[in-house]
Structures are given as structure tokens and as C-alpha cells.
Amino acid sequence: MLARPHDNVLDLGPRKIARGTQRFCAATGAVKPIDEMIRFVIGADGIWITATRDALRAAIARKAFARGFKRDVRLAAELVETTERMIERAALDALAICHKAGKVATGFARVEAALARGPVVGLLNAAGAGSDGTRKLAAALHRRADGVEIIVVDTFTSAQLDLALGRPNVVHAALLAGPESKTFLARTARLARFRAGSPSEGRRDSKSADVQSRK
């Protein structure tokens, strides 16, 4: 069985499913936009589950896979964790594409310069980044007229950022405007929603949010 996270904004090529399409969630019984769901497939058959940990756990507990596929389905014990890793990997892959497209500035001085005058749409701080650097960049963000529109991401560790960006010791990075950046931010927001358990909104509290909208 394969999990296929779906988000229209992630697919820049031809789409087989129209934007705004809704599907029935096999776990909750609700009808939701596919942007908030994950499709699990066996062969040509598929069922849709709301893209949160809680919904996926409920689907497993309620044997929604067996009912949906109308057959016995053997699920791996770590299905929830594996699905989360796939969503996380998709976000990091998108960040690597941003880097190849020249949409990422790394290193404190370059990030600070980008915040001063660049077309920045996102600020990345490694999880556990030092408070001094984070505080200075937050101040630079506040000085921008469009600062409230810039998304702050502190989801990923420095080691994960290193691998995605192909350089060591990445603690801060600025994400510049472009379609690649929109894809990364969409995938990161999807990961936050999966972890937070809310299908419609990520966590907004600045003390706990992995993806923060500063509006």
C-alpha cells in the first residue's frame, strides 16, 4: 500500500484532479478538499484519509482500510510514522529544489541582507537555533513593511537543512520569492497540519508553531 500526499499547489504540471475537488474521508466520514487529505492506494484502488495523525490513527483503529478496499489489509505497525516521514521528506525535497533554483540565501550575514532588501517570502531557523541570532533576524523581519506576510519556519533540524541545501552548519536561511518557494511552504504547512492534528490550520502560536504566519 502506498500513501500519496496530495496538494494541488505542489503540482506545477498537468493535473488529473481539478482544484477544489472534494473526497470522502474513510476515517471521519467527512467530505473534505483533497488538499487536506492523503490518498492510500493498493493497485488501482484508493481511499482518502484526512491528512492528520489523529485521523490516520482513527482510520487504523476503525479498520477503515479493510472496509474501504473491501479486503483484508495488512498495515505496518509504523504506518503513521512512515506517512509523517514521507510528508517531511517531500518538504525537504522541495527545499532542495529551491536551493537549485537560487531561491535560498544561507549564512547569517546573507540572510540579514536578504531581509533588508530582498524579495523574501520565508525565514528558516533550524530547530533549537540560538536565541541571539533568531532574535536579531526577527527584529530585521519586523522592520520590513511586508514583514507580517513572511512565513517563519522552524520545523527542521540543522542536519536536515544541511542535507537539503548541500552545505554544512545551516542554522538560518532566507527563502526568496518564486514558484519553488511556494511549493516548499505549502509542503511545510502540510507537515505542520499533520502533526498538529487540525486539517484546516497549522499552529499559529509563536512559541510552539513549526510554521508561523506573522499576520
RAJO-V607823 format. One record per residue. SS is DSSP state (a for helix, b for strand, c for the rest). Layout:
# RAJO-V607823
ss: <SS & SS>
This chain:
# RAJO-V607823
ss: <c & b & b & b & b & c & c & a & a & a & c & c & c & c & c & c & c & c & c & c & c & b & b & b & b & c & c & c & c & c & b & b & b & a & a & a & b & b & b & b & b & b & c & c & b & b & b & b & b & b & c & c & a & a & a & a & a & a & a & a & a & c & c & a & a & a & a & a & a & c & c & c & c & c & c & c & c & c & a & a & a & a & a & a & a & a & a & a & a & a & a & a & a & a & a & a & a & a & a & a & c & c & c & b & b & b & c & a & a & a & a & a & a & a & a & a & a & c & c & b & b & b & b & b & b & c & c & c & c & c & a & a & a & a & a & a & a & a & a & a & a & a & c & c & c & c & a & a & a & c & b & b & b & c & c & c & c & a & a & a & a & a & a & a & a & c & c & c & c & c & c & b & b & b & b & b & c & c & a & a & a & a & a & a & a & a & a & a & a & a & a & a & a & a & a & a & c & c & c & c & c & c & c & c & c & c & c & c & c & c & b & b & b & c & c>
